[in-house]
Amino acid sequence: HEEHGGANGRKRAVGGPNAGSKHALGMRSGPTGPKPRGKNAAGQGGDKANISGMVEQSAVISSNAPLDDYKGNIFQLSQEQNGCRYLQQKVDRDGPSAVELILNEVRSRLTTLMMDPFGNYLFQKLLEHATPDQRQVMLDETKSSLIQAALNLHGTRSVQKFIEVCGGDAPTLSQIDIVINQLAPHVTKMSMDTNGNHVVQRCLQYVPRDRVGFVYHTVVRDVLVITRHRHGCCVFQRCIDAADDEQRNALIDKVVEHAIDLMQDPFGNYVVQYVLEHSQKQEAHRIICQLPGRLTELSMQKFSSNVVEKCLQHAKNREIEPLIEELCHSETMRRFLNDQYANYVVQRALQVADDKQGLRLVQAIRPHMSSLASSNASCARRVSSRVVRRFPSLMSDKLFSSYFGQKDKSFYYFLRRDGAQREGPGGPAGAPAGAGAAGAGAAAHHHNGPGAGPPSDGHR
């Protein structure tokens, strides 16, 4: 899932699904993927007959065999697993001289080679060992097909290798400019493609900073298209990671501008969560301050409820207060407790609120526990468990203690541990939990929320 980037549509993730991989798709050193194709599949007609003996022997080619012995059949060898491996070994051993001999035969077929299941590995190896002039030859022959290759399962590796060898720490600017000119008009399309999105991420890694602006310009322009896509939302996050201050501010400004819409999107919500998780306090504040007045609407939706919880986790006390005030209204609390998504917002609020705010929440919850237990017993147990874990002194409160499972040994284990931490030496006996209420004890048994790692359906 992380290799291909993109959210998988399940409920929980920080920064989306996968968010996290910065590496290109399948950059392997040799052809070990697909099974070998039929021995005579490389050619057609007369070519097939002429090379049949050569291909049949490809499985036993010695790495010491002279490359000259296979002149006239190198392209066919490149499309067979063992033949391709032999050619790579020769390039590794002989360097530019082997590159020159191979290019002389396959030059007119380089576009086919770069998208072949086996040939793409030889193509990458040629780029690694080619001189700048040889690399220019390869680029001239394939530049018109770079976007086609970038969207191809095998060709994407070849294009990524072009970006890597032409860019990097010692870029060949004339060559990287050719690659950029071919790819720049298609950044949005590549960002939303299973294979192409890895090419965009490769550009962020290897294209010189003074030339990578074409990616940021497109992503900022098409923010609502890219961030709402399975792969595009991951590309957007990688852009934030790689951006300089000016580029980063432009990206975050767009997220803030469209935050409410993105929160409610299956993939855009991951982008908002990522900004909250990795932004500075003032940037997070610009998103959090949009919640008051919209708390009910956003908390009762599957995707935006995740973002509301993330906002509560990262909000300062003064930012939480208006949300707690809105949540403590009797009718609002009733609706939240009975909603399949919003009830987790209540639980998160209990976890992150200070003592005074937490007790206000408990008082707002009390009148609705009986009806909640009648309509959704499991939810009543979860809420009661959260209340008692947050305020262990309420363990003796019959209203809450009557709803969670009396035989739940794990609950009592965490409760005793939390009580020891919160009401141990130096703590006021029987008093509500102190300032550490949202700490390790409170998190020990929480549901699989946005901060819990890889995407999973979790509780929802």
TASUL-V92875 format. One record per backbone hydrogen bond with DSSP energy under -1.0 kcal/mol. NH is the residue of the N-H (numbers start at 1). CO is the residue of the C=O. Records with the same first field share a line. If there is no record, write none. Layout:
NH: CO / CO
//
This chain:
7: 230
12: 456
21: 18
28: 26
32: 30
41: 38
47: 44
49: 45
50: 46
51: 47
55: 51
56: 52
57: 53
58: 55
60: 57
61: 58
65: 62
69: 66
70: 67
71: 68
73: 70
77: 73
78: 74
79: 76
80: 77
84: 80
85: 81
86: 82
87: 83
88: 84
89: 85
90: 86
91: 87
92: 88
93: 89
94: 90
95: 91
97: 94
99: 95
100: 96
101: 97
102: 98
103: 99
104: 100
106: 102
107: 103
109: 106
110: 107
113: 109
114: 110
116: 113
120: 116
121: 118
123: 119
124: 120
125: 121
126: 122
127: 123
128: 124
129: 125
130: 126
135: 131
136: 132
137: 133
138: 134
139: 135
140: 136
141: 137
142: 138
143: 139
145: 142
146: 143
149: 145
150: 146
151: 147
152: 149
156: 152
159: 155
160: 156
161: 157
162: 158
163: 159
164: 160
165: 161
166: 162
167: 163
168: 206
172: 166
176: 172
177: 173
178: 174
179: 175
180: 176
181: 177
182: 178
183: 179
184: 180
186: 183
187: 184
190: 186
191: 187
192: 188
193: 190
197: 193
198: 195
200: 196
201: 197
202: 198
203: 199
204: 200
205: 201
206: 202
207: 203
211: 208
212: 208
215: 212
217: 213
218: 214
219: 215
220: 216
221: 217
222: 218
226: 222
227: 223
229: 226
233: 229
235: 231
236: 232
237: 233
238: 234
239: 235
240: 236
241: 237
242: 238
243: 239
248: 244
249: 245
250: 246
251: 247
252: 248
253: 249
254: 250
255: 251
256: 252
257: 253
258: 254
259: 256
262: 258
263: 259
265: 262
269: 265
270: 267
272: 268
273: 269
274: 270
275: 271
276: 272
277: 273
278: 274
279: 275
284: 280
285: 281
286: 282
287: 284
288: 284
289: 285
290: 287
291: 288
294: 291
298: 294
299: 295
300: 296
301: 298
305: 301
308: 304
309: 305
310: 306
311: 307
312: 308
313: 309
314: 310
315: 311
320: 316
321: 317
324: 320
325: 321
326: 322
327: 323
328: 324
333: 329
334: 330
335: 331
336: 332
337: 333
338: 334
339: 336
343: 339
344: 341
346: 342
347: 343
348: 344
349: 345
350: 346
351: 347
352: 348
353: 349
358: 354
359: 355
360: 356
361: 357
362: 358
363: 359
364: 360
365: 361
366: 362
368: 365
369: 366
372: 368
373: 369
374: 370
375: 371
376: 372
380: 376
381: 377
382: 378
383: 379
384: 380
385: 381
386: 382
387: 383
388: 384
389: 385
390: 386
391: 387
394: 391
395: 392
397: 394
401: 397
402: 398
403: 400
408: 405
409: 407
412: 408
413: 409
414: 410
415: 411
416: 412
417: 413
418: 414
419: 415
420: 416
421: 417
422: 418
423: 419
427: 424
431: 428
437: 434
439: 436
443: 439
449: 447
452: 449
460: 457
//
